[in-house]
Amino acid sequence: MTSGKLFRAIIMGAPGSGKGTVSSRIVHGFNLKHISSGDLLRWNIARGTELGRVAEKYIKEGKLVPDIYITKCILSELEQIKTQSWLLDGFPRTREQADDLWQQERIDSVINLEVPFDVIIERIESRLVHLPSGRVYNRGFNDPKTPGRDDVTGEPLSQRPDDNPVAVRKRLEIYDACAKPINEYFDQKGVLTTFKGSATDEIWPHVKKYLETKLS
């Protein structure tokens, strides 16, 4: 589906909430450009840009890349695609970043996915990952074609060491603490819509209907 008007959206959701799947469906179903902060950082690191060299230095030291570099990277990218509709994923991560973004771009919608923590923990416990590519599988509802093997390369899949219930709950609590002020900020701006459910296929029809209405 395409629309004649520009549409600029952000997607929010905890790790394991199905944000990647929903993002993919939005991008392909509504012809939006997907802007991922993680992908942009990796792109800059791979090409040895000034930002990439700075980011790599922090990452190698086990530190977070400072807000100022992430914000500069995202805003610069968005400045180059003024004539395109897009979905922003992984940014903003702080209220300050949200405000910087709002000052530069007209945000039409913030799509917030809300899935119960217990559901996410159970989902992540069953997760298998192809580490070189980041492709994710889940036992029971997104199984690889060959058990324990990546569909594309045939290489072994593994479980991340930090995909255990205690570590996952801690990550979710940290995300919740960071996301709450961002969601409050966008709610005050009148652009936040929250979609609740326990499964992606339960949430997606509501997101799809909402976007069809917004883009009609």
C-alpha positions in Angstrom: 0.0 0.0 0.0 1.3 3.5 -0.9 0.1 6.9 0.1 0.6 10.3 -1.6 1.5 12.0 1.7 4.7 11.8 3.7 4.5 9.8 6.9 7.2 9.8 9.5 6.8 7.2 12.3 8.7 5.7 15.2 8.3 2.2 16.6 8.9 1.5 20.3 8.9 -1.9 22.0 10.9 -4.0 24.5 13.4 -6.6 23.4 11.4 -9.7 22.4 8.2 -7.7 21.9 8.1 -8.6 18.2 9.2 -5.1 17.1 11.4 -6.5 14.3 8.6 -8.5 12.8 6.1 -5.7 13.0 8.6 -3.2 11.6 9.2 -5.5 8.6 5.5 -5.8 8.0 5.0 -2.0 8.2 8.0 -1.3 5.9 6.9 -3.7 3.2 3.1 -3.2 3.6 3.2 0.6 3.6 6.3 1.4 1.5 8.2 3.1 4.3 12.0 3.3 4.5 13.3 1.5 7.6 15.8 3.6 9.6 17.6 1.5 12.2 20.0 3.1 14.6 21.9 -0.2 15.0 22.1 -0.7 11.2 23.4 2.8 10.7 26.1 2.4 13.3 27.2 -0.9 11.8 27.2 0.7 8.3 29.4 3.6 9.6 31.8 1.2 11.4 32.1 -1.1 8.3 33.0 1.9 6.1 35.4 3.5 8.6 33.6 6.9 8.7 34.4 9.4 11.4 31.3 8.4 13.3 32.2 4.7 12.7 35.7 5.1 14.2 34.3 6.9 17.2 31.5 4.3 17.7 33.9 1.4 17.3 36.2 2.8 20.0 33.4 3.0 22.6 32.0 -0.4 21.6 35.4 -2.1 21.9 35.7 -0.5 25.4 32.3 -2.0 26.3 30.8 1.5 26.6 27.6 2.9 25.1 28.1 5.3 22.2 27.3 8.8 23.6 24.0 10.4 22.8 25.6 13.2 20.8 27.0 10.9 18.2 23.9 8.7 17.8 21.7 11.8 17.5 24.0 13.4 15.0 24.0 10.2 12.9 20.2 9.8 12.9 19.4 13.5 12.3 21.9 13.6 9.4 20.4 10.5 7.8 16.8 11.9 8.1 17.9 15.2 6.7 18.9 13.3 3.5 15.5 11.7 3.0 13.2 14.6 3.4 11.0 13.4 0.5 10.5 9.9 1.8 8.2 8.3 4.4 10.1 6.4 7.0 9.9 4.2 10.1 12.5 4.9 12.8 13.6 2.0 14.9 16.0 2.1 17.9 15.9 5.8 18.3 15.2 7.9 20.4 16.5 6.1 23.6 16.3 9.1 25.9 13.9 12.0 26.4 16.7 14.4 25.3 17.0 12.5 22.0 13.3 12.6 21.6 13.3 16.4 22.0 16.2 16.8 19.6 14.3 14.7 17.0 11.0 16.6 17.5 12.8 19.9 16.9 14.0 18.8 13.5 11.3 16.4 12.2 7.5 16.4 12.1 6.6 13.0 13.7 3.2 11.7 12.7 3.0 8.7 14.8 4.8 6.7 17.6 3.7 3.1 17.5 4.3 1.5 20.9 4.1 -2.3 21.3 3.2 -3.5 24.8 3.7 -7.2 25.5 3.6 -8.7 29.1 7.1 -9.3 30.5 6.3 -13.0 31.3 5.4 -13.6 27.7 8.6 -12.0 26.4 10.7 -14.0 28.9 9.1 -17.3 27.7 9.6 -16.2 24.1 13.3 -15.3 24.5 14.0 -18.5 26.4 13.1 -20.4 23.2 15.1 -18.1 21.0 17.9 -19.4 18.7 20.2 -17.0 16.9 22.5 -17.2 13.9 25.2 -15.0 15.4 27.0 -13.8 12.2 23.8 -12.4 10.6 21.6 -11.8 13.6 18.8 -14.0 12.2 16.5 -15.1 14.9 14.4 -18.3 15.3 12.0 -19.4 18.0 11.2 -23.0 18.9 7.5 -23.7 18.4 6.5 -20.8 16.2 9.4 -19.8 14.0 11.5 -22.9 13.8 14.4 -23.2 11.4 13.7 -25.6 8.4 16.5 -27.9 9.7 16.6 -28.1 13.5 19.5 -26.2 15.0 20.6 -24.8 11.5 20.3 -21.4 9.9 17.9 -21.5 6.9 20.3 -19.4 4.7 23.8 -20.7 5.4 23.1 -24.0 7.2 25.5 -22.9 10.0 24.7 -23.9 13.6 22.4 -21.8 15.7 23.0 -20.9 19.3 21.4 -19.3 22.3 22.8 -16.1 23.6 24.3 -16.5 27.1 22.3 -13.6 28.4 19.0 -15.1 27.2 18.2 -16.5 30.6 15.1 -15.5 32.7 17.0 -13.4 35.3 19.1 -11.5 32.7 16.1 -11.0 30.4 13.9 -9.6 33.2 16.7 -7.2 34.1 16.9 -6.0 30.5 13.2 -5.5 30.3 13.2 -3.4 33.5 16.0 -1.2 32.2 14.1 -0.8 28.9 10.9 0.1 30.7 12.7 2.7 32.8 14.2 4.3 29.7 11.1 4.0 27.5 8.6 5.5 30.0 9.8 9.1 29.8 10.0 8.9 26.0 6.5 7.5 25.6 5.2 10.2 28.0 7.0 12.9 25.9 5.3 11.7 22.7 2.0 11.2 24.5 2.1 14.8 25.5 2.7 15.7 21.8 -0.4 13.7 20.9 1.3 11.2 18.6 1.6 8.1 20.8 -0.5 5.0 20.1 0.0 1.9 22.2 -0.9 -1.6 20.9 -1.2 -4.4 23.6 -1.2 -8.1 23.1 0.7 -11.4 23.8 1.6 -12.3 20.2 2.7 -10.5 17.1 -0.2 -11.9 15.0 -2.6 -10.6 17.7 -1.1 -7.1 17.6 -0.4 -6.7 13.9 -4.1 -6.5 12.6 -4.6 -3.5 14.9 -1.4 -1.8 13.8 -2.3 -2.5 10.1 -5.8 -1.0 10.5 -4.5 2.0 12.3 -1.9 2.7 9.6 -4.5 2.2 6.9 -6.6 4.9 8.5 -3.7 7.2 9.0 -2.4 6.8 5.4 -5.8 6.7 3.6 
